Amino acid sequence: MTVLVTMRGRVSNWDSFKGALDWYAGLPRPAGLHWSRTYRREGDEDYIVMMEGWDDHDSYHKSTDALGEEFTERTKQKSWDGWETEVWAHSDAPHLESDGTRSVVVWMTVSPPDWNAFRDTVAWATSLPKPKGLHSTQVYRNEKDPNLVLDLEEWDSHDIWMQFADEVGEEFNERAKTGGLEWETFIWHPSDAKVIDSH
């Protein structure tokens, strides 16, 4: 089972950062890397996230040890202060396999008080007729803090996701026991940097 590694923060210069990402995508694929994509935040394009699928946490660290210095040099990044790197494990909640359409990513994190209730609610949500504009869903649990849950969903647009959230959000929170909790939400748009696709 692979892990999801996310690295997010503010870039000093997108063109330089994109150049580093394009260089990285052109290298022989690092051992243990399955895919890599970069997104820019809606309304704040200098805030970005790199999302990568790895065999495990160690594979990711070996790659950053080998490539990190040159990558940093190429990005012309003035500082990595404020950047967050997180490792997420696949949960046992049902998911909707990607149909291959690269689209807007909705990132939602929350710390549900009852994992079983949350997982059962995800199962209920995925049993509903698939909404128009939805391409994939996947729920992860934070490697350091399994109580922190990441729900990643791919949609045609922010607006289409909002329509669905307005329809089911209240019942979802009631079933999942997450009513009143703070959800951190980001809307990410695919960047124009090169990607590394699954084998």
C-alpha atoms as one frame of an Amber mdcrd trajectory, in Angstrom:
protein
   0.000   0.000   0.000   1.399   3.366  -1.020   1.436   6.592   0.987   0.521
  10.089  -0.134   3.151  12.750   0.556   1.990  16.362   0.369   4.296  19.397
   0.469   2.609  22.785   0.504   3.741  26.351   0.906   4.424  29.640  -0.822
   6.765  29.829  -3.810   9.148  32.762  -4.279   8.896  32.630  -8.058   6.512
  30.278  -9.889   8.442  30.242 -13.191  11.623  29.116 -11.418   9.731  26.591
  -9.328   8.029  25.234 -12.440  11.446  24.907 -14.080  12.635  22.789 -11.131
   9.513  20.621 -11.345  10.023  20.116 -15.092  13.665  19.142 -14.429  12.535
  16.682 -11.733   9.920  15.133 -14.060  12.610  14.592 -16.716  14.901  12.573
 -14.426  14.821   8.789 -14.155  11.936   8.037 -11.794  13.187   7.821  -8.182
  12.853   4.359  -6.604   9.477   4.023  -4.904   7.791   6.990  -6.627   4.494
   6.203  -8.360   3.283   9.644  -9.446   3.816  13.363  -8.800   1.556  16.361
  -9.524   1.595  20.013  -8.530  -1.382  22.283  -7.943  -1.862  26.003  -7.292
  -4.363  27.349  -4.801  -7.504  29.016  -6.147  -7.281  32.740  -5.470  -3.634
  32.551  -4.312  -1.545  30.983  -7.069   1.797  31.380  -5.296   0.582  28.951
  -2.626   1.084  25.476  -4.064   0.971  21.821  -3.158   3.047  18.953  -4.521
   1.242  15.624  -4.172   3.130  12.385  -4.653   2.422   8.678  -4.308   5.311
   6.713  -2.758   5.929   3.128  -1.662   6.578   4.451   1.838   7.907   7.381
   3.873  11.516   6.104   3.653  11.515   6.050  -0.162  10.466   9.689  -0.176
  13.254  10.654   2.254  15.926   8.847   0.231  14.855  10.790  -2.856  14.855
  14.174  -1.100  18.287  13.422   0.353  19.574  12.687  -3.160  17.815  15.439
  -5.126  16.748  18.069  -2.608  19.786  20.338  -2.814  19.734  20.702  -6.581
  15.935  20.994  -6.628  16.107  23.858  -4.119  18.819  25.593  -6.148  16.719
  25.367  -9.317  13.565  26.687  -7.617  15.403  29.880  -6.505  13.276  29.496
  -3.372  14.266  32.173  -0.847  12.960  30.248   2.155  11.083  27.065   3.007
   9.684  28.661   6.169   6.014  27.892   6.588   6.091  24.884   4.250   4.331
  21.773   5.530   5.233  18.230   4.552   2.729  15.578   5.579   2.512  11.847
   4.995  -0.927  10.290   4.621  -1.867   6.604   4.747  -4.773   5.190   2.759
  -7.735   4.607   5.035 -10.188   1.713   4.928 -13.011   4.083   3.925 -14.579
   3.387   0.508 -13.324   5.519  -2.352 -14.124   6.350  -5.951 -11.302   5.344
  -8.285 -10.058   8.139 -10.531 -11.400   8.121 -14.085  -8.137   9.714 -15.238
  -9.471  13.254 -15.653  -7.082  15.792 -14.157  -9.304  18.388 -12.584  -9.839
  20.675  -9.595  -8.826  19.049  -6.305 -10.857  19.741  -3.181  -8.760  19.178
  -0.036 -10.632  18.864   3.262  -9.104  17.952   6.617 -10.958  17.305   9.868
 -10.413  15.370  13.117 -13.580  13.291  13.569 -14.266  12.092  17.133 -15.451
   8.669  15.903 -13.544   7.111  12.994 -16.062   4.295  12.503 -18.945   6.758
  12.199 -16.909   8.849   9.752 -15.958   5.818   7.637 -19.568   4.607   7.583
 -20.673   8.066   6.464 -18.123   8.048   3.640 -19.582   4.666   2.636 -23.068
   6.224   2.658 -21.881   9.182   0.539 -20.158   6.944  -2.019 -23.310   4.793
  -2.282 -25.296   7.799  -3.537 -25.670   8.267  -7.309 -22.378   9.671  -8.578
 -22.743  13.456  -8.893 -22.098  15.006 -12.276 -18.603  16.487 -12.363 -17.045
  14.182  -9.739 -13.946  12.259 -10.893 -12.477  10.653  -7.763 -12.573  10.521
  -3.964 -10.010   9.163  -1.492  -9.832   9.409   2.302  -6.448   9.308   4.047
  -5.328   9.337   7.684  -2.294  11.298   8.805   0.715   9.075   9.491   1.714
  11.024  12.628  -1.818  11.689  13.860  -4.341   9.113  12.564  -7.173  11.178
  14.062  -6.498  13.794  11.365  -8.327  12.807   8.189  -7.779  14.117   4.644
 -10.628  13.844   2.158  -9.319  14.474  -1.386 -11.841  14.800  -4.184 -11.489
  15.675  -7.875 -14.264  17.770  -9.426 -14.842  19.674 -12.659 -15.009  22.917
 -10.697 -15.285  24.520  -7.268 -18.889  25.507  -7.992 -19.996  21.973  -8.865
 -18.453  20.646  -5.645 -20.188  23.404  -3.660 -23.566  22.402  -5.106 -23.038
  18.829  -3.929 -21.721  19.965  -0.519 -24.808  22.142  -0.048 -27.039  19.149
  -0.814 -25.430  16.542   1.455 -23.161  18.447   3.866 -25.622  18.756   6.729
 -26.588  15.086   6.700 -22.941  14.059   6.250 -21.893  15.997   9.356 -24.792
  14.585  11.343 -23.987  10.991  10.401 -20.199  11.460  10.768 -20.474  13.310
  14.104 -18.465  16.179  12.617 -21.091  18.888  13.058 -19.549  22.053  14.491
 -15.977  20.877  13.828 -13.541  22.997  11.866 -12.800  21.676   8.379  -9.712
  23.105   6.672 -10.508  23.360   2.973  -8.301  24.220   0.008  -9.269  24.353
  -3.656  -6.339  23.373  -5.874  -6.079  23.827  -9.643  -3.669  21.738 -11.763
  -0.499  23.687 -12.500   1.207  23.863 -15.880   4.278  22.041 -14.544   5.123
  18.598 -15.922   3.638  15.660 -14.047   4.927  12.160 -13.370   2.154   9.693
 -14.100   1.602   6.220 -12.675   3.403   3.428 -14.502
